[in-house]
């Protein structure tokens, strides 16, 4: 009964390749997120979608492209992978918040991406 | 200077001790404060969620927010080996944008 599930859990690939990570949530939430956690454990938001609409887009290289086919899914496609992309990528979901509110976010268990 | 500062530790205490974890922040617009627990190879799990200043208690966990000092704390009473994890503070001014601390790695020794 995993609430937020990501696939794959581990991804090892070579520099220059293109890869995708998938995320699905069964919590009925309207908003989904992608975060990157680096080797020092810093967790930083990359993107957020609300009902398939992009609402947060942090300073992320345009090699990263999120896609939301429906509100229960948010995938992350990465082109031309670089060594610095090695990290753990977390998907999360929440109820929709507003400009002046914040709803708790629930995280998946991460995808560990290693670039050779 | 980072928006949220958190001592990465590691912090090691004996079982049964009271643990105090802290974060400071610089953005006075932050209104929502959270503590997440992250076990190795797992995603962050929401432990405590508070709005504005004050205290909140849930079982062995107490969260405190002092907005005047821009300082938040998490206390764990009667600590157990199962509490060994990385604890991340997170804050938001709204619009679902969370800013996380680096996380404090905590070990409870039996």
Backbone of each chain as ProteinMPNN parsed JSONL, in Angstrom:
{"seq_chain_A": "XXXXXXXXXXXXXXXXXXXXXXXXXXXXXXXXXXXXXXXXXXXXXXXXXXXXXXXXXXXXXXXXXXXXXXXXXXXXXXXXXXXXXXXXXXXXXXXXXXXXXXXXXXXXXXXXXXXX", "coords_chain_A": {"N_chain_A": [[0.81, -1.216, 0.0], [1.872, 1.274, -0.857], [2.198, 4.764, -0.558], [3.422, 6.899, -1.986], [5.142, 6.112, -4.741], [8.153, 5.308, -6.408], [9.917, 4.6, -9.41], [12.811, 3.695, -11.265], [14.288, 2.201, -8.236], [17.03, 2.245, -8.099], [19.439, 3.575, -10.322], [21.851, 3.254, -12.597], [24.016, 4.648, -14.852], [25.588, 5.812, -17.889], [27.469, 8.797, -18.527], [25.999, 11.291, -20.556], [23.843, 9.831, -21.411], [20.205, 9.472, -21.75], [17.592, 9.453, -19.4], [14.683, 8.301, -17.542], [12.618, 8.846, -14.678], [9.984, 7.51, -12.792], [6.963, 8.427, -11.048], [4.323, 7.772, -8.813], [1.338, 8.475, -7.048], [-1.031, 7.416, -4.59], [-2.659, 8.8, -2.921], [-4.601, 10.563, -3.489], [-3.899, 13.186, -3.808], [-3.468, 16.587, -5.016], [-1.184, 17.854, -5.78], [2.164, 17.449, -6.841], [5.701, 16.763, -6.51], [9.192, 17.164, -7.356], [12.267, 16.5, -5.842], [15.771, 17.038, -5.209], [18.372, 15.359, -3.602], [21.491, 15.893, -2.433], [24.907, 14.662, -1.978], [25.578, 15.606, 0.513], [23.275, 15.558, 1.865], [21.523, 17.667, 1.503], [18.298, 18.702, 0.703], [16.579, 19.733, -2.005], [14.043, 21.55, -3.663], [12.905, 20.907, -6.965], [10.854, 20.887, -8.966], [7.282, 21.515, -9.119], [4.0, 20.317, -9.534], [0.593, 21.078, -9.987], [-2.399, 19.552, -10.326], [-1.638, 18.739, -12.941], [-0.476, 21.055, -13.853], [2.367, 23.119, -14.126], [3.76, 24.617, -11.305], [5.877, 25.313, -9.623], [9.137, 25.999, -10.499], [12.235, 25.641, -10.071], [15.63, 26.905, -10.262], [16.793, 25.001, -12.469], [18.713, 23.003, -14.659], [17.767, 22.968, -18.141], [17.894, 20.455, -19.12], [16.498, 18.825, -17.545], [13.28, 17.657, -17.482], [10.073, 17.727, -16.36], [7.09, 15.72, -16.462], [3.61, 15.473, -16.392], [1.223, 13.246, -16.705], [-1.268, 12.825, -15.557], [-3.008, 13.748, -12.502], [-2.1, 11.985, -10.618], [0.356, 11.091, -11.305], [3.798, 11.901, -11.823], [6.459, 12.335, -13.79], [10.017, 12.321, -14.355], [12.235, 13.385, -16.697], [15.515, 13.147, -17.855], [17.915, 14.58, -19.833], [20.999, 14.009, -21.575], [22.862, 13.179, -19.439], [24.933, 14.226, -16.717], [27.967, 14.086, -14.692], [27.525, 15.512, -12.331], [24.86, 15.139, -11.888], [24.46, 12.977, -10.349], [22.804, 11.776, -7.604], [20.214, 11.52, -5.078], [16.912, 11.301, -6.041], [13.843, 12.526, -5.078], [10.379, 11.998, -5.064], [7.367, 13.667, -4.177], [4.146, 14.3, -2.637], [1.165, 16.266, -2.053], [-1.812, 17.737, -0.606], [-3.394, 20.417, -2.362], [-2.009, 23.598, -1.802], [-2.181, 27.109, -0.933], [-1.188, 30.44, -1.906], [-0.557, 31.524, 0.536], [-0.573, 29.451, 2.309], [0.327, 26.16, 3.495], [0.513, 22.79, 2.78], [1.13, 19.592, 4.291], [3.786, 17.572, 3.031], [4.297, 14.414, 1.485], [6.64, 11.893, 1.08], [8.242, 9.777, -1.398], [10.449, 6.873, -1.517], [12.723, 7.441, -2.908], [14.98, 7.668, -5.755], [18.005, 6.395, -6.565], [20.46, 7.79, -8.343], [23.231, 7.16, -10.25], [25.956, 8.315, -12.005], [28.217, 7.214, -14.355]], "CA_chain_A": [[0.0, 0.0, 0.0], [2.799, 2.401, -0.866], [1.467, 5.976, -0.862], [4.154, 7.547, -3.071], [6.09, 5.1, -5.211], [9.045, 5.746, -7.491], [10.672, 3.568, -10.107], [13.388, 2.599, -10.472], [14.919, 2.589, -6.97], [18.434, 2.489, -8.416], [19.675, 3.815, -11.738], [23.267, 3.465, -12.875], [24.082, 4.862, -16.285], [26.781, 6.534, -18.314], [27.373, 10.203, -18.89], [25.505, 11.544, -21.904], [22.597, 9.102, -21.676], [18.92, 10.057, -21.347], [16.874, 8.514, -18.54], [13.445, 8.783, -16.919], [12.194, 8.319, -13.375], [8.527, 7.62, -12.714], [6.397, 8.584, -9.711], [2.871, 7.637, -8.73], [0.807, 8.574, -5.683], [-2.4, 6.931, -4.455], [-3.223, 9.523, -1.779], [-5.631, 11.489, -3.953], [-3.386, 14.557, -3.727], [-3.507, 17.365, -6.248], [0.117, 18.463, -6.061], [3.312, 16.539, -6.782], [6.974, 17.488, -6.49], [10.481, 16.483, -7.462], [13.351, 17.058, -5.06], [17.091, 16.434, -5.376], [19.154, 15.313, -2.365], [22.884, 15.668, -2.821], [25.686, 13.785, -1.105], [25.606, 16.188, 1.857], [21.916, 15.403, 2.387], [20.651, 18.81, 1.25], [17.122, 18.355, -0.081], [16.155, 20.978, -2.66], [12.943, 21.359, -4.599], [13.183, 21.159, -8.371], [9.605, 21.199, -9.672], [6.017, 21.159, -8.507], [2.848, 20.344, -10.429], [-0.724, 21.023, -9.361], [-3.37, 19.147, -11.352], [-0.924, 18.685, -14.224], [0.047, 22.368, -14.24], [3.626, 23.457, -13.469], [3.623, 25.785, -10.436], [7.198, 25.675, -9.114], [10.213, 25.582, -11.391], [13.432, 26.26, -9.531], [16.722, 27.045, -11.225], [17.216, 23.647, -12.812], [19.067, 22.957, -16.088], [16.638, 22.534, -18.968], [18.027, 19.033, -19.426], [15.512, 18.163, -16.7], [11.924, 18.004, -17.909], [9.013, 16.973, -15.712], [5.874, 15.518, -17.253], [2.524, 14.981, -15.549], [0.115, 12.796, -17.56], [-2.487, 13.039, -14.775], [-2.587, 14.303, -11.211], [-1.514, 10.942, -9.775], [1.674, 10.739, -11.844], [4.737, 12.957, -12.22], [7.693, 11.704, -14.225], [11.146, 13.234, -14.552], [13.12, 12.954, -17.773], [16.796, 13.869, -17.818], [18.711, 14.417, -21.053], [22.464, 14.247, -21.561], [23.248, 13.109, -18.043], [26.282, 14.676, -16.346], [28.439, 13.531, -13.417], [26.915, 16.253, -11.234], [23.461, 14.74, -11.697], [24.427, 11.879, -9.387], [22.11, 12.215, -6.391], [18.96, 10.798, -4.851], [15.781, 12.121, -6.466], [12.644, 12.161, -4.336], [9.069, 12.48, -5.448], [6.508, 13.909, -3.019], [2.822, 14.793, -3.001], [0.416, 16.923, -0.975], [-3.011, 18.458, -1.023], [-3.047, 21.722, -2.917], [-1.966, 24.713, -0.863], [-2.409, 28.404, -1.582], [-0.012, 31.307, -1.814], [-0.239, 31.828, 1.934], [-0.729, 28.276, 3.164], [1.226, 25.072, 3.151], [0.021, 21.471, 3.15], [2.234, 18.651, 4.517], [4.201, 16.792, 1.873], [4.612, 13.015, 1.743], [7.721, 11.546, 0.165], [8.591, 8.418, -1.767], [11.718, 6.401, -0.966], [13.857, 7.951, -3.667], [15.678, 6.96, -6.83], [19.433, 6.688, -6.448], [21.018, 7.905, -9.678], [24.697, 7.206, -10.291], [26.464, 8.536, -13.358], [29.589, 6.695, -14.472]], "C_chain_A": [[0.837, 1.257, 0.0], [2.068, 3.652, -1.315], [2.094, 6.72, -2.051], [5.229, 6.562, -3.515], [6.861, 5.624, -6.412], [9.697, 4.527, -8.125], [11.598, 4.219, -11.125], [13.925, 3.102, -9.141], [16.387, 2.936, -7.192], [18.581, 2.643, -9.922], [21.145, 4.136, -11.911], [23.408, 3.557, -14.379], [25.307, 5.689, -16.629], [26.457, 7.981, -18.659], [26.88, 10.347, -20.329], [24.207, 10.838, -22.241], [21.375, 9.914, -21.264], [18.171, 9.018, -20.519], [15.614, 9.158, -17.975], [13.226, 8.094, -15.586], [10.688, 8.55, -13.278], [8.075, 7.73, -11.261], [4.885, 8.504, -9.79], [2.447, 7.792, -7.28], [-0.653, 8.137, -5.675], [-3.106, 7.59, -3.269], [-4.352, 10.465, -2.191], [-5.204, 12.949, -3.897], [-3.416, 15.242, -5.085], [-2.123, 17.832, -6.694], [1.229, 17.447, -5.892], [4.592, 17.324, -7.016], [8.12, 16.555, -6.863], [11.509, 17.271, -6.656], [14.651, 16.344, -5.42], [17.81, 16.497, -4.027], [20.589, 14.963, -2.719], [23.614, 14.837, -1.768], [25.783, 14.309, 0.315], [24.222, 16.239, 2.479], [21.034, 16.626, 2.211], [19.536, 18.399, 0.302], [16.587, 19.652, -0.683], [15.057, 20.699, -3.667], [13.4, 21.688, -6.017], [11.918, 21.669, -9.062], [8.413, 20.86, -8.793], [4.909, 21.301, -9.543], [1.573, 20.286, -9.594], [-1.743, 20.706, -10.452], [-2.798, 19.28, -12.764], [-0.362, 20.028, -14.677], [1.307, 22.69, -13.439], [3.453, 24.704, -12.617], [4.933, 26.209, -9.789], [8.231, 25.135, -10.088], [11.458, 26.311, -10.914], [14.521, 26.312, -10.61], [17.337, 25.672, -11.482], [17.595, 23.654, -14.292], [17.913, 22.446, -16.933], [16.823, 21.133, -19.528], [17.016, 18.214, -18.604], [14.116, 18.603, -17.139], [10.909, 17.118, -17.208], [7.82, 16.831, -16.654], [4.815, 14.905, -16.342], [1.36, 14.559, -16.428], [-1.248, 12.918, -16.88], [-2.047, 13.391, -13.357], [-1.999, 13.255, -10.272], [-0.097, 10.558, -10.208], [2.506, 11.976, -12.173], [6.068, 12.288, -12.53], [8.767, 12.765, -14.437], [12.054, 12.652, -15.621], [14.379, 13.814, -17.745], [17.571, 13.54, -19.086], [20.191, 14.633, -20.771], [23.01, 14.273, -20.139], [24.71, 13.484, -17.828], [26.654, 14.088, -14.982], [27.741, 14.196, -12.228], [25.446, 15.928, -10.999], [23.334, 13.576, -10.715], [23.872, 12.385, -8.056], [20.961, 11.25, -6.146], [17.824, 11.75, -5.204], [14.524, 11.606, -5.767], [11.416, 12.799, -4.972], [8.254, 12.686, -4.171], [5.138, 14.354, -3.523], [2.166, 15.437, -1.792], [-0.934, 17.362, -1.52], [-2.563, 19.808, -1.565], [-3.038, 22.76, -1.807], [-2.359, 25.985, -1.6], [-1.144, 29.234, -1.409], [0.412, 31.506, -0.362], [-0.48, 30.648, 2.857], [0.243, 27.21, 2.713], [0.64, 23.762, 3.643], [1.194, 20.512, 3.324], [2.515, 17.813, 3.273], [4.636, 15.392, 2.309], [5.561, 12.534, 0.655], [7.752, 10.067, -0.188], [9.961, 8.071, -1.203], [12.931, 6.735, -1.825], [14.334, 7.046, -4.781], [17.132, 7.381, -6.771], [20.071, 6.619, -7.822], [22.528, 8.043, -9.592], [25.137, 7.322, -11.737], [27.92, 8.105, -13.413], [30.401, 7.522, -15.472]], "O_chain_A": [[0.568, 2.196, 0.75], [1.385, 3.63, -2.338], [1.403, 7.115, -2.99], [6.124, 6.223, -2.741], [6.315, 6.282, -7.298], [9.989, 3.543, -7.447], [11.216, 5.189, -11.78], [14.009, 4.312, -8.932], [16.921, 3.829, -6.534], [17.937, 1.938, -10.698], [21.63, 5.162, -11.432], [22.977, 2.662, -15.106], [25.983, 6.207, -15.74], [25.335, 8.327, -19.027], [27.305, 9.603, -21.213], [23.54, 11.179, -23.218], [21.48, 10.901, -20.536], [18.118, 7.844, -20.886], [15.487, 10.382, -17.93], [13.591, 6.935, -15.388], [10.18, 9.616, -13.625], [8.719, 7.196, -10.358], [4.25, 9.068, -10.681], [3.122, 7.295, -6.379], [-1.414, 8.431, -6.597], [-4.028, 7.019, -2.687], [-4.985, 11.091, -1.34], [-6.044, 13.847, -3.934], [-3.393, 14.603, -6.137], [-1.924, 18.166, -7.862], [1.245, 16.679, -4.93], [4.586, 18.393, -7.627], [8.035, 15.337, -6.709], [11.619, 18.493, -6.754], [14.64, 15.2, -5.874], [17.855, 17.548, -3.387], [20.871, 13.882, -3.236], [23.016, 14.372, -0.797], [26.043, 13.536, 1.237], [24.02, 16.89, 3.504], [19.908, 16.644, 2.71], [19.783, 17.825, -0.759], [16.189, 20.561, 0.045], [15.126, 19.735, -4.43], [14.175, 22.619, -6.238], [11.914, 22.743, -9.664], [8.499, 20.053, -7.868], [4.873, 22.256, -10.318], [1.488, 19.54, -8.619], [-1.93, 21.488, -11.384], [-3.418, 19.865, -13.652], [0.176, 20.127, -15.78], [1.318, 22.552, -12.215], [3.044, 25.746, -13.129], [5.08, 27.379, -9.436], [8.202, 23.961, -10.456], [11.709, 27.453, -11.3], [14.337, 25.82, -11.724], [18.271, 25.249, -10.801], [16.883, 24.246, -15.103], [17.158, 21.58, -16.49], [16.005, 20.669, -20.322], [16.721, 17.064, -18.929], [13.817, 19.797, -17.162], [10.877, 15.907, -17.427], [7.568, 17.679, -17.51], [5.081, 13.948, -15.615], [0.58, 15.407, -16.86], [-2.265, 13.094, -17.551], [-0.858, 13.341, -13.042], [-1.451, 13.609, -9.229], [0.567, 9.775, -9.529], [2.005, 12.958, -12.72], [6.722, 11.742, -11.641], [8.473, 13.939, -14.667], [12.581, 11.55, -15.464], [14.316, 15.038, -17.627], [17.848, 12.376, -19.376], [20.569, 15.351, -19.845], [23.558, 15.283, -19.696], [25.593, 13.132, -18.61], [25.79, 13.653, -14.22], [27.408, 13.536, -11.244], [24.853, 16.388, -10.023], [22.229, 13.23, -10.298], [24.415, 13.316, -7.461], [20.756, 10.296, -6.897], [17.783, 12.88, -4.716], [14.184, 10.425, -5.848], [11.42, 13.968, -5.359], [8.434, 11.958, -3.195], [4.985, 14.737, -4.683], [2.558, 15.189, -0.652], [-1.167, 17.36, -2.729], [-1.47, 20.278, -1.251], [-3.943, 22.801, -0.974], [-2.812, 25.942, -2.744], [-0.157, 28.775, -0.833], [1.599, 31.641, -0.068], [-0.581, 30.827, 4.071], [0.9, 27.341, 1.68], [0.303, 23.644, 4.821], [2.168, 20.604, 2.576], [1.598, 17.403, 2.561], [5.257, 15.214, 3.357], [5.32, 12.74, -0.534], [7.349, 9.214, 0.604], [10.567, 8.875, -0.495], [14.051, 6.346, -1.492], [14.127, 5.833, -4.761], [17.459, 8.559, -6.907], [20.211, 5.542, -8.402], [23.039, 8.946, -8.93], [24.739, 6.526, -12.587], [28.749, 8.565, -12.628], [31.576, 7.235, -15.701]]}, "seq_chain_B": "XXXXXXXXXXXXXXXXXXXXXXXXXXXXXXXXXXXXXXXXXXXXXXXXXXXXXXXXXXXXXXXXXXXXXXXXXXXXXXXXXXXXXXXXXXXXXXXXXXXXXXXXXXXXXX", "coords_chain_B": {"N_chain_B": [[25.135, 32.878, 3.113], [23.054, 30.286, 4.262], [19.497, 29.855, 3.931], [18.295, 28.26, 5.851], [19.75, 26.905, 8.647], [21.314, 24.053, 9.956], [22.826, 21.943, 12.235], [24.84, 19.389, 11.102], [25.733, 17.301, 12.661], [27.602, 14.291, 13.408], [25.278, 13.255, 16.017], [25.358, 11.601, 19.02], [23.791, 9.737, 21.479], [22.969, 8.223, 24.684], [20.576, 5.563, 25.137], [17.336, 6.468, 26.263], [17.933, 9.059, 26.899], [17.23, 12.618, 26.728], [16.762, 14.204, 23.693], [17.828, 17.001, 21.868], [17.199, 18.841, 19.058], [17.986, 21.298, 16.624], [17.224, 24.195, 14.585], [18.111, 27.13, 12.813], [16.964, 30.094, 11.145], [16.749, 32.484, 8.452], [14.826, 33.829, 7.024], [12.193, 35.838, 7.589], [9.658, 35.505, 6.687], [8.85, 32.911, 6.845], [6.349, 30.707, 7.915], [5.399, 28.215, 8.38], [6.409, 25.242, 9.867], [8.3, 22.334, 9.936], [9.253, 19.044, 10.949], [11.073, 16.365, 9.727], [11.743, 12.871, 9.63], [14.299, 10.791, 8.536], [15.125, 7.659, 7.605], [17.915, 5.507, 6.814], [18.332, 5.086, 3.365], [15.692, 5.584, 2.825], [12.713, 7.592, 2.239], [12.039, 10.986, 3.404], [10.045, 11.282, 6.338], [7.161, 12.709, 7.586], [7.167, 14.151, 10.754], [6.449, 16.187, 12.631], [4.381, 19.075, 12.518], [3.981, 22.461, 12.471], [2.4, 25.637, 12.887], [3.331, 28.967, 12.789], [4.434, 30.537, 15.879], [5.139, 28.754, 18.982], [4.39, 25.735, 20.886], [4.234, 22.22, 20.173], [3.061, 19.036, 20.926], [3.551, 15.54, 20.538], [3.191, 12.52, 21.557], [6.294, 11.199, 22.387], [7.586, 13.289, 21.249], [8.309, 16.756, 20.94], [7.746, 19.814, 19.45], [9.099, 23.031, 19.066], [8.674, 26.454, 18.312], [10.19, 29.509, 17.878], [9.623, 32.4, 16.716], [10.509, 34.983, 17.048], [13.191, 34.74, 17.591], [13.953, 33.346, 15.434], [14.192, 30.499, 15.434], [13.967, 27.04, 15.75], [13.035, 24.012, 17.424], [13.32, 20.496, 18.102], [12.363, 18.15, 20.409], [13.131, 15.02, 21.762], [11.899, 12.733, 23.912], [12.826, 10.154, 26.271], [14.523, 8.594, 24.538], [14.906, 6.138, 21.939], [16.609, 3.303, 20.468], [15.437, 2.92, 17.972], [14.895, 5.468, 17.171], [17.089, 6.362, 15.905], [18.282, 8.068, 13.211], [18.268, 10.396, 10.426], [17.4, 13.714, 11.031], [15.439, 16.156, 9.649], [14.849, 19.582, 9.413], [12.273, 21.686, 8.119], [10.881, 24.423, 6.303], [8.408, 26.891, 5.434], [7.085, 29.641, 3.609], [4.709, 29.574, 2.474], [2.664, 28.675, -0.395], [3.504, 26.129, -0.917], [6.258, 25.809, -1.069], [8.973, 24.354, 0.165], [11.787, 24.804, 2.294], [14.629, 23.159, 3.198], [16.644, 22.166, 6.032], [20.04, 20.955, 6.47], [19.95, 18.567, 7.778], [20.273, 16.516, 10.688], [22.274, 13.972, 11.793], [21.405, 11.393, 13.87], [22.223, 9.152, 16.457], [21.122, 6.681, 18.631], [22.321, 5.068, 21.326], [22.169, 1.758, 22.569]], "CA_chain_B": [[24.45, 32.284, 4.257], [21.889, 29.511, 3.866], [18.243, 30.301, 4.543], [18.051, 27.408, 7.012], [20.993, 26.303, 9.145], [21.104, 22.919, 10.855], [24.082, 21.258, 12.504], [24.699, 18.027, 10.552], [26.157, 16.288, 13.616], [26.627, 13.396, 14.007], [24.937, 13.358, 17.412], [25.229, 10.262, 19.579], [23.353, 9.831, 22.867], [22.553, 6.913, 25.205], [19.146, 5.27, 25.183], [16.648, 7.069, 27.399], [18.281, 10.471, 27.043], [16.42, 13.616, 26.002], [17.51, 14.715, 22.555], [17.418, 18.327, 21.411], [17.649, 19.142, 17.701], [17.668, 22.713, 16.411], [17.484, 24.871, 13.313], [17.906, 28.575, 12.76], [16.621, 30.515, 9.788], [16.936, 33.926, 8.237], [13.687, 34.402, 6.308], [11.121, 36.121, 8.545], [8.368, 35.172, 6.073], [8.499, 31.514, 7.136], [5.227, 30.585, 8.847], [5.095, 26.793, 8.563], [7.648, 24.608, 10.306], [8.137, 20.892, 9.957], [10.368, 18.132, 11.203], [10.996, 15.094, 9.036], [12.708, 11.845, 10.012], [14.711, 10.023, 7.364], [15.96, 6.484, 7.844], [18.835, 5.253, 5.712], [17.77, 4.514, 2.134], [14.257, 5.814, 2.798], [12.324, 8.981, 2.057], [11.675, 11.719, 4.633], [8.719, 10.978, 6.886], [6.746, 13.858, 8.378], [7.004, 13.884, 12.186], [5.751, 17.274, 13.319], [3.997, 20.178, 11.627], [3.46, 23.552, 13.293], [2.186, 26.915, 12.223], [3.717, 30.129, 13.574], [5.181, 30.277, 17.101], [4.487, 27.949, 19.999], [4.809, 24.351, 21.095], [3.311, 21.147, 19.805], [3.536, 17.768, 21.475], [2.959, 14.322, 19.986], [3.887, 11.389, 22.182], [7.606, 11.539, 22.934], [8.151, 14.387, 20.456], [7.809, 18.114, 21.15], [8.318, 20.807, 18.539], [8.989, 24.408, 19.539], [9.004, 27.483, 17.331], [10.373, 30.86, 18.414], [9.789, 33.227, 15.521], [11.257, 36.205, 17.368], [14.613, 34.385, 17.52], [14.131, 32.56, 14.202], [14.821, 29.306, 15.994], [13.021, 25.972, 16.018], [13.633, 22.873, 18.101], [12.602, 19.24, 18.259], [12.828, 17.392, 21.568], [12.718, 13.618, 21.806], [12.041, 12.213, 25.28], [12.979, 8.702, 26.385], [14.969, 8.202, 23.196], [15.021, 4.703, 21.683], [17.48, 3.001, 19.312], [14.672, 3.071, 16.726], [14.894, 6.882, 16.804], [18.324, 6.647, 15.15], [17.908, 8.473, 11.852], [18.593, 11.8, 10.149], [16.24, 14.572, 11.264], [15.487, 17.324, 8.775], [13.853, 20.63, 9.608], [11.828, 22.271, 6.858], [10.077, 25.616, 6.568], [7.762, 27.432, 4.248], [6.311, 30.886, 3.725], [3.451, 29.311, 1.781], [2.773, 28.275, -1.797], [4.036, 24.769, -0.992], [7.695, 25.767, -1.338], [9.698, 24.009, 1.388], [13.238, 24.941, 2.349], [15.09, 22.182, 4.182], [17.965, 22.191, 6.622], [20.913, 19.898, 5.977], [19.675, 17.321, 8.475], [21.178, 16.099, 11.762], [22.328, 12.503, 11.92], [21.267, 11.04, 15.285], [22.355, 7.744, 16.841], [20.776, 6.365, 20.027], [23.087, 3.863, 21.69], [21.504, 0.938, 23.599]], "C_chain_B": [[23.208, 31.543, 3.773], [20.66, 30.053, 4.568], [17.938, 29.543, 5.816], [19.363, 26.734, 7.399], [20.666, 25.201, 10.136], [22.43, 22.201, 11.006], [23.965, 19.821, 12.024], [25.092, 16.919, 11.512], [27.406, 15.58, 13.117], [26.449, 13.628, 15.507], [24.666, 11.953, 17.934], [24.886, 10.374, 21.055], [22.962, 8.437, 23.366], [21.026, 6.785, 25.207], [18.521, 5.873, 26.436], [16.927, 8.546, 27.581], [17.248, 11.353, 26.337], [17.303, 14.213, 24.911], [16.939, 16.071, 22.163], [18.034, 18.591, 20.036], [17.161, 20.539, 17.341], [17.942, 23.164, 14.989], [17.312, 26.37, 13.521], [17.615, 28.958, 11.315], [16.713, 32.023, 9.678], [15.711, 34.598, 7.626], [12.505, 34.6, 7.265], [9.737, 35.81, 7.975], [7.941, 33.726, 6.353], [7.419, 31.469, 8.208], [4.951, 29.131, 9.223], [6.409, 26.071, 8.82], [7.412, 23.119, 10.484], [9.415, 20.204, 10.386], [10.082, 16.818, 10.48], [12.064, 14.165, 9.608], [13.022, 11.035, 8.761], [15.622, 8.883, 7.789], [16.826, 6.258, 6.608], [18.113, 4.579, 4.552], [16.255, 4.633, 2.058], [13.966, 7.284, 2.531], [12.023, 9.659, 3.38], [10.23, 11.429, 5.023], [8.324, 12.138, 7.802], [6.483, 13.448, 9.832], [6.117, 14.933, 12.856], [5.511, 18.409, 12.334], [3.383, 21.271, 12.496], [3.33, 24.815, 12.455], [2.494, 28.026, 13.207], [4.416, 29.705, 14.869], [4.401, 29.378, 18.049], [5.039, 26.552, 20.06], [3.754, 23.394, 20.571], [3.89, 19.836, 20.294], [2.801, 16.619, 20.819], [3.746, 13.143, 20.539], [5.196, 11.829, 22.8], [8.246, 12.748, 22.251], [7.479, 15.716, 20.799], [8.528, 19.045, 20.181], [8.074, 22.188, 19.124], [9.403, 25.35, 18.428], [9.083, 28.821, 18.053], [10.651, 31.779, 17.237], [10.588, 34.493, 15.82], [12.759, 35.964, 17.279], [14.952, 33.637, 16.24], [14.824, 31.239, 14.535], [13.737, 28.272, 16.226], [13.761, 24.784, 16.61], [12.709, 21.665, 18.032], [13.217, 18.518, 19.441], [12.269, 15.974, 21.477], [12.967, 13.131, 23.228], [12.187, 10.694, 25.245], [13.424, 8.096, 25.041], [15.228, 6.693, 23.111], [15.994, 4.467, 20.528], [16.754, 3.164, 17.975], [14.53, 4.535, 16.296], [16.141, 7.266, 16.012], [17.983, 6.883, 13.684], [18.5, 9.867, 11.614], [17.314, 12.606, 10.294], [16.418, 15.865, 10.48], [14.436, 18.335, 9.219], [13.495, 21.188, 8.234], [10.88, 23.418, 7.17], [9.498, 26.136, 5.274], [7.074, 28.75, 4.582], [4.939, 30.722, 3.081], [3.723, 28.872, 0.366], [3.519, 26.955, -1.979], [5.542, 24.706, -1.247], [8.438, 25.559, -0.02], [11.184, 24.287, 1.217], [13.712, 24.062, 3.497], [16.428, 22.586, 4.774], [18.756, 20.995, 6.111], [20.596, 18.551, 6.607], [20.72, 17.051, 9.538], [21.104, 14.588, 11.883], [22.391, 12.139, 13.397], [21.412, 9.543, 15.473], [22.026, 7.611, 18.316], [21.437, 5.035, 20.367], [22.393, 3.071, 22.8], [22.376, 0.813, 24.852]], "O_chain_B": [[22.415, 32.07, 2.993], [20.75, 30.634, 5.649], [17.387, 30.107, 6.761], [20.003, 26.077, 6.578], [19.849, 25.382, 11.039], [23.086, 21.884, 10.013], [23.085, 19.093, 12.484], [24.838, 15.744, 11.249], [28.221, 16.216, 12.448], [27.349, 14.131, 16.181], [23.859, 11.211, 17.375], [25.603, 11.031, 21.809], [22.655, 7.56, 22.558], [20.3, 7.777, 25.27], [19.09, 5.804, 27.525], [16.229, 9.219, 28.34], [16.5, 10.897, 25.473], [18.422, 14.662, 25.161], [15.723, 16.263, 22.131], [19.255, 18.563, 19.883], [16.051, 20.925, 17.708], [18.777, 22.595, 14.286], [16.472, 26.813, 14.305], [17.974, 28.237, 10.383], [16.751, 32.739, 10.679], [15.577, 35.819, 7.706], [11.889, 33.626, 7.698], [8.747, 35.847, 8.706], [6.787, 33.366, 6.119], [7.541, 32.094, 9.262], [4.345, 28.853, 10.257], [7.39, 26.254, 8.099], [6.438, 22.702, 11.11], [10.515, 20.726, 10.204], [9.002, 16.24, 10.604], [13.14, 14.604, 10.014], [12.121, 10.644, 8.019], [16.736, 9.1, 8.267], [16.526, 6.741, 5.516], [17.371, 3.616, 4.745], [15.603, 3.888, 1.327], [14.866, 8.122, 2.591], [11.777, 8.983, 4.378], [9.333, 11.343, 4.184], [9.083, 12.503, 8.7], [5.699, 12.54, 10.11], [5.161, 14.602, 13.557], [6.32, 18.668, 11.444], [2.384, 21.04, 13.178], [4.04, 25.024, 11.471], [1.982, 28.033, 14.326], [4.945, 28.595, 14.933], [3.181, 29.249, 17.948], [6.015, 26.216, 19.389], [2.563, 23.703, 20.529], [5.073, 19.559, 20.099], [1.598, 16.692, 20.57], [4.827, 12.813, 20.049], [5.219, 12.728, 23.641], [9.332, 13.177, 22.64], [6.258, 15.799, 20.93], [9.756, 19.059, 20.105], [6.985, 22.483, 19.615], [10.356, 25.087, 17.695], [8.151, 29.214, 18.754], [11.798, 31.917, 16.813], [11.27, 35.018, 14.939], [13.517, 36.87, 16.933], [16.118, 33.327, 15.991], [15.883, 30.911, 13.998], [12.706, 28.573, 16.826], [14.943, 24.57, 16.344], [11.49, 21.794, 17.919], [14.426, 18.294, 19.487], [11.098, 15.764, 21.158], [14.105, 13.116, 23.695], [11.731, 10.035, 24.311], [12.773, 7.204, 24.498], [15.696, 6.066, 24.061], [16.18, 5.351, 19.692], [17.372, 3.505, 16.967], [14.093, 4.81, 15.179], [16.23, 8.383, 15.503], [17.46, 5.999, 13.006], [19.148, 10.438, 12.492], [16.271, 12.237, 9.753], [17.416, 16.57, 10.63], [13.267, 17.987, 9.382], [14.307, 21.165, 7.309], [10.166, 23.392, 8.173], [10.003, 25.874, 4.182], [6.556, 28.944, 5.681], [4.107, 31.627, 3.138], [4.876, 28.714, -0.034], [4.089, 26.687, -3.037], [6.054, 23.647, -1.607], [8.523, 26.468, 0.807], [11.765, 24.045, 0.159], [13.252, 24.203, 4.63], [17.239, 23.25, 4.129], [18.222, 20.133, 5.413], [20.929, 17.507, 6.045], [21.905, 17.316, 9.337], [20.033, 14.005, 12.051], [23.325, 12.532, 14.097], [20.807, 8.755, 14.747], [22.574, 8.329, 19.153], [21.138, 4.007, 19.76], [22.062, 3.627, 23.848], [21.979, 0.162, 25.818]]}, "name": "protein", "num_of_chains": 2, "seq": "XXXXXXXXXXXXXXXXXXXXXXXXXXXXXXXXXXXXXXXXXXXXXXXXXXXXXXXXXXXXXXXXXXXXXXXXXXXXXXXXXXXXXXXXXXXXXXXXXXXXXXXXXXXXXXXXXXXXXXXXXXXXXXXXXXXXXXXXXXXXXXXXXXXXXXXXXXXXXXXXXXXXXXXXXXXXXXXXXXXXXXXXXXXXXXXXXXXXXXXXXXXXXXXXXXXXXXXXXXXXXXXXXX"}
